[in-house]
Amino acid sequence: MLQVYLVRHGETVWNAARRIQGQSDSPLTEKGEQQAHQVGERVKSLGITHVIASDLGRTRRTAEIIADACGCGVTLDARLRELNMGVLEQRPIEGLTAEEESWRKTLVDGTENGRIPGGESMAEMAARMHAALNDCLGLPAGSRPLIVSHGMALGVLVSTILGLPAHAERRLRLRNCSISRVDHQQSAWLAAGWVVETAGDVSHLDAPALDELQR
């Protein structure tokens, strides 16, 4: 059985300011750095062998902190990036027009093929996230990888493993530096392949973590 840990990046300046990030970037706040160190403390005894991260700055920095605690390096993979949010990237959520808010809502309310103009659909993101996850199956026997990615990206990965369509209503909250785990296994009582062991654990954090749209 292969166990893969999934970590959302630490809090960023734009998370705190409620700005839409997507594939644009914003540095970790002091709290975000602290959250990453707390993840490192939590996982350093788990035998993590590989830390694989989105190539955006916020995930790369989070991954570097965790990898340092685990004594391994970081591999960057652009397939693990956040959803491309097109023309709404870098915009304050409170400043959207009614039309722009309607575009954003299609990403979370179950609209099939919903997308922001200039961006990508949840199905497109799910395809690249699953491709990156499946590449972990090619790691040497005994590997225990940890993936650092983003809230919507990890949310669609976990939700589709559970059998939901990529465009399903978004009901899984993965807060900054939450830890989830998926296993690839064969079981008499579970479907073969990827299964979800845990999702959204923040018990290692010493202060409440924000969801990107939840204060």
mmCIF file of the C-alpha atoms, coordinates in Angstrom:
data_MODEL
# 
_entry.id   MODEL 
# 
loop_
_atom_site.group_PDB 
_atom_site.id 
_atom_site.type_symbol 
_atom_site.label_atom_id 
_atom_site.label_alt_id 
_atom_site.label_comp_id 
_atom_site.label_asym_id 
_atom_site.label_entity_id 
_atom_site.label_seq_id 
_atom_site.pdbx_PDB_ins_code 
_atom_site.Cartn_x 
_atom_site.Cartn_y 
_atom_site.Cartn_z 
_atom_site.occupancy 
_atom_site.B_iso_or_equiv 
_atom_site.pdbx_formal_charge 
_atom_site.auth_seq_id 
_atom_site.auth_comp_id 
_atom_site.auth_asym_id 
_atom_site.auth_atom_id 
_atom_site.pdbx_PDB_model_num 
ATOM 1   C CA . MET A 1 1   ? 0.000   0.000  0.000   1.00 0.00 ? 1   MET A CA 1 
ATOM 2   C CA . LEU A 1 2   ? 1.254   3.465  -0.902  1.00 0.00 ? 2   LEU A CA 1 
ATOM 3   C CA . GLN A 1 3   ? 0.389   6.297  1.498   1.00 0.00 ? 3   GLN A CA 1 
ATOM 4   C CA . VAL A 1 4   ? 0.474   9.845  0.128   1.00 0.00 ? 4   VAL A CA 1 
ATOM 5   C CA . TYR A 1 5   ? 0.122   12.876 2.395   1.00 0.00 ? 5   TYR A CA 1 
ATOM 6   C CA . LEU A 1 6   ? -1.531  15.993 0.967   1.00 0.00 ? 6   LEU A CA 1 
ATOM 7   C CA . VAL A 1 7   ? -0.803  19.423 2.450   1.00 0.00 ? 7   VAL A CA 1 
ATOM 8   C CA . ARG A 1 8   ? -2.275  22.775 1.510   1.00 0.00 ? 8   ARG A CA 1 
ATOM 9   C CA . HIS A 1 9   ? 0.219   25.674 1.580   1.00 0.00 ? 9   HIS A CA 1 
ATOM 10  C CA . GLY A 1 10  ? 0.448   28.038 4.545   1.00 0.00 ? 10  GLY A CA 1 
ATOM 11  C CA . GLU A 1 11  ? -1.511  31.259 4.850   1.00 0.00 ? 11  GLU A CA 1 
ATOM 12  C CA . THR A 1 12  ? -0.518  33.950 2.349   1.00 0.00 ? 12  THR A CA 1 
ATOM 13  C CA . VAL A 1 13  ? -0.816  37.715 2.271   1.00 0.00 ? 13  VAL A CA 1 
ATOM 14  C CA . TRP A 1 14  ? -3.675  37.405 -0.212  1.00 0.00 ? 14  TRP A CA 1 
ATOM 15  C CA . ASN A 1 15  ? -5.455  34.711 1.829   1.00 0.00 ? 15  ASN A CA 1 
ATOM 16  C CA . ALA A 1 16  ? -5.522  37.138 4.744   1.00 0.00 ? 16  ALA A CA 1 
ATOM 17  C CA . ALA A 1 17  ? -6.638  40.006 2.481   1.00 0.00 ? 17  ALA A CA 1 
ATOM 18  C CA . ARG A 1 18  ? -9.292  37.865 0.728   1.00 0.00 ? 18  ARG A CA 1 
ATOM 19  C CA . ARG A 1 19  ? -7.844  38.304 -2.741  1.00 0.00 ? 19  ARG A CA 1 
ATOM 20  C CA . ILE A 1 20  ? -8.238  35.668 -5.450  1.00 0.00 ? 20  ILE A CA 1 
ATOM 21  C CA . GLN A 1 21  ? -4.892  33.965 -6.082  1.00 0.00 ? 21  GLN A CA 1 
ATOM 22  C CA . GLY A 1 22  ? -5.293  31.169 -8.608  1.00 0.00 ? 22  GLY A CA 1 
ATOM 23  C CA . GLN A 1 23  ? -1.969  30.766 -10.403 1.00 0.00 ? 23  GLN A CA 1 
ATOM 24  C CA . SER A 1 24  ? -0.849  34.259 -9.466  1.00 0.00 ? 24  SER A CA 1 
ATOM 25  C CA . ASP A 1 25  ? 1.273   34.304 -6.348  1.00 0.00 ? 25  ASP A CA 1 
ATOM 26  C CA . SER A 1 26  ? 1.526   35.871 -2.923  1.00 0.00 ? 26  SER A CA 1 
ATOM 27  C CA . PRO A 1 27  ? 4.110   35.217 -0.197  1.00 0.00 ? 27  PRO A CA 1 
ATOM 28  C CA . LEU A 1 28  ? 3.409   33.393 3.033   1.00 0.00 ? 28  LEU A CA 1 
ATOM 29  C CA . THR A 1 29  ? 2.518   35.519 6.023   1.00 0.00 ? 29  THR A CA 1 
ATOM 30  C CA . GLU A 1 30  ? 4.407   35.077 9.293   1.00 0.00 ? 30  GLU A CA 1 
ATOM 31  C CA . LYS A 1 31  ? 1.508   32.877 10.368  1.00 0.00 ? 31  LYS A CA 1 
ATOM 32  C CA . GLY A 1 32  ? 1.822   30.878 7.144   1.00 0.00 ? 32  GLY A CA 1 
ATOM 33  C CA . GLU A 1 33  ? 5.501   30.213 7.832   1.00 0.00 ? 33  GLU A CA 1 
ATOM 34  C CA . GLN A 1 34  ? 4.619   29.110 11.357  1.00 0.00 ? 34  GLN A CA 1 
ATOM 35  C CA . GLN A 1 35  ? 1.928   26.775 10.027  1.00 0.00 ? 35  GLN A CA 1 
ATOM 36  C CA . ALA A 1 36  ? 4.433   25.156 7.658   1.00 0.00 ? 36  ALA A CA 1 
ATOM 37  C CA . HIS A 1 37  ? 6.849   24.577 10.540  1.00 0.00 ? 37  HIS A CA 1 
ATOM 38  C CA . GLN A 1 38  ? 4.030   22.969 12.521  1.00 0.00 ? 38  GLN A CA 1 
ATOM 39  C CA . VAL A 1 39  ? 3.324   20.603 9.631   1.00 0.00 ? 39  VAL A CA 1 
ATOM 40  C CA . GLY A 1 40  ? 7.026   19.743 9.574   1.00 0.00 ? 40  GLY A CA 1 
ATOM 41  C CA . GLU A 1 41  ? 6.954   18.914 13.284  1.00 0.00 ? 41  GLU A CA 1 
ATOM 42  C CA . ARG A 1 42  ? 3.858   16.764 12.761  1.00 0.00 ? 42  ARG A CA 1 
ATOM 43  C CA . VAL A 1 43  ? 5.179   14.706 9.843   1.00 0.00 ? 43  VAL A CA 1 
ATOM 44  C CA . LYS A 1 44  ? 8.918   14.469 10.518  1.00 0.00 ? 44  LYS A CA 1 
ATOM 45  C CA . SER A 1 45  ? 8.484   11.126 12.311  1.00 0.00 ? 45  SER A CA 1 
ATOM 46  C CA . LEU A 1 46  ? 6.344   9.599  9.540   1.00 0.00 ? 46  LEU A CA 1 
ATOM 47  C CA . GLY A 1 47  ? 9.214   8.576  7.303   1.00 0.00 ? 47  GLY A CA 1 
ATOM 48  C CA . ILE A 1 48  ? 8.472   11.017 4.489   1.00 0.00 ? 48  ILE A CA 1 
ATOM 49  C CA . THR A 1 49  ? 10.824  10.214 1.591   1.00 0.00 ? 49  THR A CA 1 
ATOM 50  C CA . HIS A 1 50  ? 9.718   12.696 -1.067  1.00 0.00 ? 50  HIS A CA 1 
ATOM 51  C CA . VAL A 1 51  ? 8.212   16.184 -0.904  1.00 0.00 ? 51  VAL A CA 1 
ATOM 52  C CA . ILE A 1 52  ? 6.535   17.118 -4.194  1.00 0.00 ? 52  ILE A CA 1 
ATOM 53  C CA . ALA A 1 53  ? 5.093   20.606 -4.623  1.00 0.00 ? 53  ALA A CA 1 
ATOM 54  C CA . SER A 1 54  ? 3.365   22.944 -6.995  1.00 0.00 ? 54  SER A CA 1 
ATOM 55  C CA . ASP A 1 55  ? 5.927   25.281 -8.511  1.00 0.00 ? 55  ASP A CA 1 
ATOM 56  C CA . LEU A 1 56  ? 4.174   28.436 -7.250  1.00 0.00 ? 56  LEU A CA 1 
ATOM 57  C CA . GLY A 1 57  ? 6.031   30.398 -4.584  1.00 0.00 ? 57  GLY A CA 1 
ATOM 58  C CA . ARG A 1 58  ? 3.593   29.805 -1.719  1.00 0.00 ? 58  ARG A CA 1 
ATOM 59  C CA . THR A 1 59  ? 3.669   26.031 -2.140  1.00 0.00 ? 59  THR A CA 1 
ATOM 60  C CA . ARG A 1 60  ? 7.401   25.939 -2.821  1.00 0.00 ? 60  ARG A CA 1 
ATOM 61  C CA . ARG A 1 61  ? 8.160   27.810 0.428   1.00 0.00 ? 61  ARG A CA 1 
ATOM 62  C CA . THR A 1 62  ? 5.778   25.621 2.429   1.00 0.00 ? 62  THR A CA 1 
ATOM 63  C CA . ALA A 1 63  ? 7.390   22.517 0.928   1.00 0.00 ? 63  ALA A CA 1 
ATOM 64  C CA . GLU A 1 64  ? 10.927  23.719 1.683   1.00 0.00 ? 64  GLU A CA 1 
ATOM 65  C CA . ILE A 1 65  ? 10.082  24.131 5.367   1.00 0.00 ? 65  ILE A CA 1 
ATOM 66  C CA . ILE A 1 66  ? 8.469   20.688 5.569   1.00 0.00 ? 66  ILE A CA 1 
ATOM 67  C CA . ALA A 1 67  ? 11.264  18.990 3.598   1.00 0.00 ? 67  ALA A CA 1 
ATOM 68  C CA . ASP A 1 68  ? 13.885  20.516 5.862   1.00 0.00 ? 68  ASP A CA 1 
ATOM 69  C CA . ALA A 1 69  ? 12.140  18.978 8.882   1.00 0.00 ? 69  ALA A CA 1 
ATOM 70  C CA . CYS A 1 70  ? 11.934  15.601 7.113   1.00 0.00 ? 70  CYS A CA 1 
ATOM 71  C CA . GLY A 1 71  ? 15.510  15.630 5.811   1.00 0.00 ? 71  GLY A CA 1 
ATOM 72  C CA . CYS A 1 72  ? 14.629  15.311 2.133   1.00 0.00 ? 72  CYS A CA 1 
ATOM 73  C CA . GLY A 1 73  ? 14.545  17.509 -0.961  1.00 0.00 ? 73  GLY A CA 1 
ATOM 74  C CA . VAL A 1 74  ? 11.701  19.145 -2.883  1.00 0.00 ? 74  VAL A CA 1 
ATOM 75  C CA . THR A 1 75  ? 10.545  18.232 -6.397  1.00 0.00 ? 75  THR A CA 1 
ATOM 76  C CA . LEU A 1 76  ? 8.427   20.832 -8.214  1.00 0.00 ? 76  LEU A CA 1 
ATOM 77  C CA . ASP A 1 77  ? 5.513   19.835 -10.448 1.00 0.00 ? 77  ASP A CA 1 
ATOM 78  C CA . ALA A 1 78  ? 3.447   22.460 -12.292 1.00 0.00 ? 78  ALA A CA 1 
ATOM 79  C CA . ARG A 1 79  ? 0.527   20.005 -12.532 1.00 0.00 ? 79  ARG A CA 1 
ATOM 80  C CA . LEU A 1 80  ? -0.063  20.617 -8.822  1.00 0.00 ? 80  LEU A CA 1 
ATOM 81  C CA . ARG A 1 81  ? -0.838  24.320 -9.335  1.00 0.00 ? 81  ARG A CA 1 
ATOM 82  C CA . GLU A 1 82  ? -4.048  25.927 -8.159  1.00 0.00 ? 82  GLU A CA 1 
ATOM 83  C CA . LEU A 1 83  ? -6.971  26.392 -10.540 1.00 0.00 ? 83  LEU A CA 1 
ATOM 84  C CA . ASN A 1 84  ? -6.312  29.006 -13.204 1.00 0.00 ? 84  ASN A CA 1 
ATOM 85  C CA . MET A 1 85  ? -8.885  31.664 -12.309 1.00 0.00 ? 85  MET A CA 1 
ATOM 86  C CA . GLY A 1 86  ? -8.441  33.744 -15.425 1.00 0.00 ? 86  GLY A CA 1 
ATOM 87  C CA . VAL A 1 87  ? -9.504  37.381 -15.377 1.00 0.00 ? 87  VAL A CA 1 
ATOM 88  C CA . LEU A 1 88  ? -10.357 37.321 -11.650 1.00 0.00 ? 88  LEU A CA 1 
ATOM 89  C CA . GLU A 1 89  ? -6.855  36.539 -10.409 1.00 0.00 ? 89  GLU A CA 1 
ATOM 90  C CA . GLN A 1 90  ? -5.451  39.125 -7.987  1.00 0.00 ? 90  GLN A CA 1 
ATOM 91  C CA . ARG A 1 91  ? -8.915  40.670 -7.465  1.00 0.00 ? 91  ARG A CA 1 
ATOM 92  C CA . PRO A 1 92  ? -10.397 41.319 -3.974  1.00 0.00 ? 92  PRO A CA 1 
ATOM 93  C CA . ILE A 1 93  ? -13.397 39.052 -3.462  1.00 0.00 ? 93  ILE A CA 1 
ATOM 94  C CA . GLU A 1 94  ? -15.476 41.907 -2.050  1.00 0.00 ? 94  GLU A CA 1 
ATOM 95  C CA . GLY A 1 95  ? -14.793 44.035 -5.149  1.00 0.00 ? 95  GLY A CA 1 
ATOM 96  C CA . LEU A 1 96  ? -16.297 41.687 -7.741  1.00 0.00 ? 96  LEU A CA 1 
ATOM 97  C CA . THR A 1 97  ? -19.242 42.818 -9.834  1.00 0.00 ? 97  THR A CA 1 
ATOM 98  C CA . ALA A 1 98  ? -22.406 40.721 -9.804  1.00 0.00 ? 98  ALA A CA 1 
ATOM 99  C CA . GLU A 1 99  ? -21.420 39.184 -13.139 1.00 0.00 ? 99  GLU A CA 1 
ATOM 100 C CA . GLU A 1 100 ? -17.891 38.416 -11.947 1.00 0.00 ? 100 GLU A CA 1 
ATOM 101 C CA . GLU A 1 101 ? -19.243 36.851 -8.748  1.00 0.00 ? 101 GLU A CA 1 
ATOM 102 C CA . SER A 1 102 ? -21.519 34.665 -10.864 1.00 0.00 ? 102 SER A CA 1 
ATOM 103 C CA . TRP A 1 103 ? -18.440 33.407 -12.747 1.00 0.00 ? 103 TRP A CA 1 
ATOM 104 C CA . ARG A 1 104 ? -16.677 32.629 -9.469  1.00 0.00 ? 104 ARG A CA 1 
ATOM 105 C CA . LYS A 1 105 ? -19.701 30.818 -8.069  1.00 0.00 ? 105 LYS A CA 1 
ATOM 106 C CA . THR A 1 106 ? -19.756 28.384 -11.003 1.00 0.00 ? 106 THR A CA 1 
ATOM 107 C CA . LEU A 1 107 ? -16.563 26.889 -9.555  1.00 0.00 ? 107 LEU A CA 1 
ATOM 108 C CA . VAL A 1 108 ? -18.230 25.909 -6.291  1.00 0.00 ? 108 VAL A CA 1 
ATOM 109 C CA . ASP A 1 109 ? -21.980 25.499 -6.879  1.00 0.00 ? 109 ASP A CA 1 
ATOM 110 C CA . GLY A 1 110 ? -22.038 22.395 -9.067  1.00 0.00 ? 110 GLY A CA 1 
ATOM 111 C CA . THR A 1 111 ? -22.206 24.092 -12.474 1.00 0.00 ? 111 THR A CA 1 
ATOM 112 C CA . GLU A 1 112 ? -20.971 21.606 -15.070 1.00 0.00 ? 112 GLU A CA 1 
ATOM 113 C CA . ASN A 1 113 ? -18.144 23.073 -17.173 1.00 0.00 ? 113 ASN A CA 1 
ATOM 114 C CA . GLY A 1 114 ? -18.112 26.209 -15.005 1.00 0.00 ? 114 GLY A CA 1 
ATOM 115 C CA . ARG A 1 115 ? -15.087 28.417 -15.461 1.00 0.00 ? 115 ARG A CA 1 
ATOM 116 C CA . ILE A 1 116 ? -13.973 32.016 -15.106 1.00 0.00 ? 116 ILE A CA 1 
ATOM 117 C CA . PRO A 1 117 ? -13.200 33.670 -18.474 1.00 0.00 ? 117 PRO A CA 1 
ATOM 118 C CA . GLY A 1 118 ? -9.564  33.002 -19.318 1.00 0.00 ? 118 GLY A CA 1 
ATOM 119 C CA . GLY A 1 119 ? -9.338  30.245 -16.711 1.00 0.00 ? 119 GLY A CA 1 
ATOM 120 C CA . GLU A 1 120 ? -9.767  26.474 -16.565 1.00 0.00 ? 120 GLU A CA 1 
ATOM 121 C CA . SER A 1 121 ? -12.549 24.156 -15.477 1.00 0.00 ? 121 SER A CA 1 
ATOM 122 C CA . MET A 1 122 ? -12.517 21.964 -12.393 1.00 0.00 ? 122 MET A CA 1 
ATOM 123 C CA . ALA A 1 123 ? -12.414 18.895 -14.666 1.00 0.00 ? 123 ALA A CA 1 
ATOM 124 C CA . GLU A 1 124 ? -9.272  20.150 -16.384 1.00 0.00 ? 124 GLU A CA 1 
ATOM 125 C CA . MET A 1 125 ? -7.625  20.731 -13.018 1.00 0.00 ? 125 MET A CA 1 
ATOM 126 C CA . ALA A 1 126 ? -8.730  17.314 -11.737 1.00 0.00 ? 126 ALA A CA 1 
ATOM 127 C CA . ALA A 1 127 ? -7.121  15.597 -14.725 1.00 0.00 ? 127 ALA A CA 1 
ATOM 128 C CA . ARG A 1 128 ? -3.702  17.128 -14.093 1.00 0.00 ? 128 ARG A CA 1 
ATOM 129 C CA . MET A 1 129 ? -3.928  16.568 -10.319 1.00 0.00 ? 129 MET A CA 1 
ATOM 130 C CA . HIS A 1 130 ? -4.713  12.867 -10.815 1.00 0.00 ? 130 HIS A CA 1 
ATOM 131 C CA . ALA A 1 131 ? -1.849  12.550 -13.304 1.00 0.00 ? 131 ALA A CA 1 
ATOM 132 C CA . ALA A 1 132 ? 0.563   13.985 -10.731 1.00 0.00 ? 132 ALA A CA 1 
ATOM 133 C CA . LEU A 1 133 ? -0.780  11.727 -7.975  1.00 0.00 ? 133 LEU A CA 1 
ATOM 134 C CA . ASN A 1 134 ? -0.586  8.633  -10.161 1.00 0.00 ? 134 ASN A CA 1 
ATOM 135 C CA . ASP A 1 135 ? 3.067   9.342  -10.878 1.00 0.00 ? 135 ASP A CA 1 
ATOM 136 C CA . CYS A 1 136 ? 3.708   8.584  -7.198  1.00 0.00 ? 136 CYS A CA 1 
ATOM 137 C CA . LEU A 1 137 ? 2.995   4.939  -8.045  1.00 0.00 ? 137 LEU A CA 1 
ATOM 138 C CA . GLY A 1 138 ? 6.311   4.899  -9.927  1.00 0.00 ? 138 GLY A CA 1 
ATOM 139 C CA . LEU A 1 139 ? 8.369   5.827  -6.870  1.00 0.00 ? 139 LEU A CA 1 
ATOM 140 C CA . PRO A 1 140 ? 10.642  3.156  -5.350  1.00 0.00 ? 140 PRO A CA 1 
ATOM 141 C CA . ALA A 1 141 ? 9.063   0.567  -3.077  1.00 0.00 ? 141 ALA A CA 1 
ATOM 142 C CA . GLY A 1 142 ? 8.791   1.817  0.484   1.00 0.00 ? 142 GLY A CA 1 
ATOM 143 C CA . SER A 1 143 ? 8.406   5.468  -0.525  1.00 0.00 ? 143 SER A CA 1 
ATOM 144 C CA . ARG A 1 144 ? 6.155   7.749  1.491   1.00 0.00 ? 144 ARG A CA 1 
ATOM 145 C CA . PRO A 1 145 ? 5.571   10.962 -0.481  1.00 0.00 ? 145 PRO A CA 1 
ATOM 146 C CA . LEU A 1 146 ? 4.048   14.232 0.689   1.00 0.00 ? 146 LEU A CA 1 
ATOM 147 C CA . ILE A 1 147 ? 2.420   16.571 -1.826  1.00 0.00 ? 147 ILE A CA 1 
ATOM 148 C CA . VAL A 1 148 ? 2.088   20.318 -1.207  1.00 0.00 ? 148 VAL A CA 1 
ATOM 149 C CA . SER A 1 149 ? -0.606  21.949 -3.311  1.00 0.00 ? 149 SER A CA 1 
ATOM 150 C CA . HIS A 1 150 ? -3.589  24.308 -3.043  1.00 0.00 ? 150 HIS A CA 1 
ATOM 151 C CA . GLY A 1 151 ? -7.074  24.417 -1.573  1.00 0.00 ? 151 GLY A CA 1 
ATOM 152 C CA . MET A 1 152 ? -9.218  23.972 -4.664  1.00 0.00 ? 152 MET A CA 1 
ATOM 153 C CA . ALA A 1 153 ? -6.684  21.677 -6.329  1.00 0.00 ? 153 ALA A CA 1 
ATOM 154 C CA . LEU A 1 154 ? -6.515  19.287 -3.378  1.00 0.00 ? 154 LEU A CA 1 
ATOM 155 C CA . GLY A 1 155 ? -10.243 19.577 -2.793  1.00 0.00 ? 155 GLY A CA 1 
ATOM 156 C CA . VAL A 1 156 ? -11.086 18.403 -6.302  1.00 0.00 ? 156 VAL A CA 1 
ATOM 157 C CA . LEU A 1 157 ? -8.502  15.613 -6.037  1.00 0.00 ? 157 LEU A CA 1 
ATOM 158 C CA . VAL A 1 158 ? -9.972  14.225 -2.820  1.00 0.00 ? 158 VAL A CA 1 
ATOM 159 C CA . SER A 1 159 ? -13.573 14.714 -3.968  1.00 0.00 ? 159 SER A CA 1 
ATOM 160 C CA . THR A 1 160 ? -13.039 12.887 -7.258  1.00 0.00 ? 160 THR A CA 1 
ATOM 161 C CA . ILE A 1 161 ? -11.269 10.014 -5.480  1.00 0.00 ? 161 ILE A CA 1 
ATOM 162 C CA . LEU A 1 162 ? -14.492 9.712  -3.467  1.00 0.00 ? 162 LEU A CA 1 
ATOM 163 C CA . GLY A 1 163 ? -16.391 9.369  -6.742  1.00 0.00 ? 163 GLY A CA 1 
ATOM 164 C CA . LEU A 1 164 ? -17.864 12.861 -7.098  1.00 0.00 ? 164 LEU A CA 1 
ATOM 165 C CA . PRO A 1 165 ? -17.654 14.654 -10.439 1.00 0.00 ? 165 PRO A CA 1 
ATOM 166 C CA . ALA A 1 166 ? -15.026 17.384 -10.582 1.00 0.00 ? 166 ALA A CA 1 
ATOM 167 C CA . HIS A 1 167 ? -17.735 20.043 -10.896 1.00 0.00 ? 167 HIS A CA 1 
ATOM 168 C CA . ALA A 1 168 ? -19.708 18.818 -7.853  1.00 0.00 ? 168 ALA A CA 1 
ATOM 169 C CA . GLU A 1 169 ? -20.748 21.377 -5.263  1.00 0.00 ? 169 GLU A CA 1 
ATOM 170 C CA . ARG A 1 170 ? -17.711 22.186 -3.181  1.00 0.00 ? 170 ARG A CA 1 
ATOM 171 C CA . ARG A 1 171 ? -18.302 20.806 0.326   1.00 0.00 ? 171 ARG A CA 1 
ATOM 172 C CA . LEU A 1 172 ? -14.809 19.869 1.471   1.00 0.00 ? 172 LEU A CA 1 
ATOM 173 C CA . ARG A 1 173 ? -12.941 22.581 3.392   1.00 0.00 ? 173 ARG A CA 1 
ATOM 174 C CA . LEU A 1 174 ? -9.158  22.220 3.362   1.00 0.00 ? 174 LEU A CA 1 
ATOM 175 C CA . ARG A 1 175 ? -7.692  25.016 5.468   1.00 0.00 ? 175 ARG A CA 1 
ATOM 176 C CA . ASN A 1 176 ? -4.172  26.422 5.185   1.00 0.00 ? 176 ASN A CA 1 
ATOM 177 C CA . CYS A 1 177 ? -1.611  23.747 6.125   1.00 0.00 ? 177 CYS A CA 1 
ATOM 178 C CA . SER A 1 178 ? -4.258  21.089 6.673   1.00 0.00 ? 178 SER A CA 1 
ATOM 179 C CA . ILE A 1 179 ? -3.071  17.511 6.200   1.00 0.00 ? 179 ILE A CA 1 
ATOM 180 C CA . SER A 1 180 ? -4.982  14.852 4.279   1.00 0.00 ? 180 SER A CA 1 
ATOM 181 C CA . ARG A 1 181 ? -3.930  11.322 3.306   1.00 0.00 ? 181 ARG A CA 1 
ATOM 182 C CA . VAL A 1 182 ? -4.857  9.077  0.400   1.00 0.00 ? 182 VAL A CA 1 
ATOM 183 C CA . ASP A 1 183 ? -3.778  5.449  0.048   1.00 0.00 ? 183 ASP A CA 1 
ATOM 184 C CA . HIS A 1 184 ? -3.416  3.254  -3.012  1.00 0.00 ? 184 HIS A CA 1 
ATOM 185 C CA . GLN A 1 185 ? -4.435  -0.247 -1.949  1.00 0.00 ? 185 GLN A CA 1 
ATOM 186 C CA . GLN A 1 186 ? -6.332  -3.457 -2.577  1.00 0.00 ? 186 GLN A CA 1 
ATOM 187 C CA . SER A 1 187 ? -9.005  -4.339 -0.032  1.00 0.00 ? 187 SER A CA 1 
ATOM 188 C CA . ALA A 1 188 ? -11.866 -6.782 0.173   1.00 0.00 ? 188 ALA A CA 1 
ATOM 189 C CA . TRP A 1 189 ? -14.093 -4.038 1.582   1.00 0.00 ? 189 TRP A CA 1 
ATOM 190 C CA . LEU A 1 190 ? -13.008 -0.960 -0.385  1.00 0.00 ? 190 LEU A CA 1 
ATOM 191 C CA . ALA A 1 191 ? -12.750 -0.159 -4.066  1.00 0.00 ? 191 ALA A CA 1 
ATOM 192 C CA . ALA A 1 192 ? -9.341  -0.976 -5.522  1.00 0.00 ? 192 ALA A CA 1 
ATOM 193 C CA . GLY A 1 193 ? -6.994  1.946  -6.096  1.00 0.00 ? 193 GLY A CA 1 
ATOM 194 C CA . TRP A 1 194 ? -6.988  5.308  -4.346  1.00 0.00 ? 194 TRP A CA 1 
ATOM 195 C CA . VAL A 1 195 ? -9.003  5.702  -1.143  1.00 0.00 ? 195 VAL A CA 1 
ATOM 196 C CA . VAL A 1 196 ? -9.254  8.612  1.293   1.00 0.00 ? 196 VAL A CA 1 
ATOM 197 C CA . GLU A 1 197 ? -7.890  7.926  4.781   1.00 0.00 ? 197 GLU A CA 1 
ATOM 198 C CA . THR A 1 198 ? -8.177  11.443 6.258   1.00 0.00 ? 198 THR A CA 1 
ATOM 199 C CA . ALA A 1 199 ? -9.043  14.912 4.978   1.00 0.00 ? 199 ALA A CA 1 
ATOM 200 C CA . GLY A 1 200 ? -8.443  18.405 6.293   1.00 0.00 ? 200 GLY A CA 1 
ATOM 201 C CA . ASP A 1 201 ? -6.739  17.615 9.615   1.00 0.00 ? 201 ASP A CA 1 
ATOM 202 C CA . VAL A 1 202 ? -5.585  20.812 11.387  1.00 0.00 ? 202 VAL A CA 1 
ATOM 203 C CA . SER A 1 203 ? -5.047  19.364 14.873  1.00 0.00 ? 203 SER A CA 1 
ATOM 204 C CA . HIS A 1 204 ? -1.323  20.177 14.600  1.00 0.00 ? 204 HIS A CA 1 
ATOM 205 C CA . LEU A 1 205 ? -1.939  23.921 14.254  1.00 0.00 ? 205 LEU A CA 1 
ATOM 206 C CA . ASP A 1 206 ? -1.948  26.101 17.365  1.00 0.00 ? 206 ASP A CA 1 
ATOM 207 C CA . ALA A 1 207 ? -4.362  28.702 15.938  1.00 0.00 ? 207 ALA A CA 1 
ATOM 208 C CA . PRO A 1 208 ? -7.412  28.479 13.653  1.00 0.00 ? 208 PRO A CA 1 
ATOM 209 C CA . ALA A 1 209 ? -6.547  28.377 9.947   1.00 0.00 ? 209 ALA A CA 1 
ATOM 210 C CA . LEU A 1 210 ? -8.570  30.251 7.353   1.00 0.00 ? 210 LEU A CA 1 
ATOM 211 C CA . ASP A 1 211 ? -10.277 28.730 4.359   1.00 0.00 ? 211 ASP A CA 1 
ATOM 212 C CA . GLU A 1 212 ? -9.729  30.924 1.308   1.00 0.00 ? 212 GLU A CA 1 
ATOM 213 C CA . LEU A 1 213 ? -13.344 32.131 1.420   1.00 0.00 ? 213 LEU A CA 1 
ATOM 214 C CA . GLN A 1 214 ? -14.142 31.642 5.127   1.00 0.00 ? 214 GLN A CA 1 
ATOM 215 C CA . ARG A 1 215 ? -13.106 34.030 7.873   1.00 0.00 ? 215 ARG A CA 1 
# 
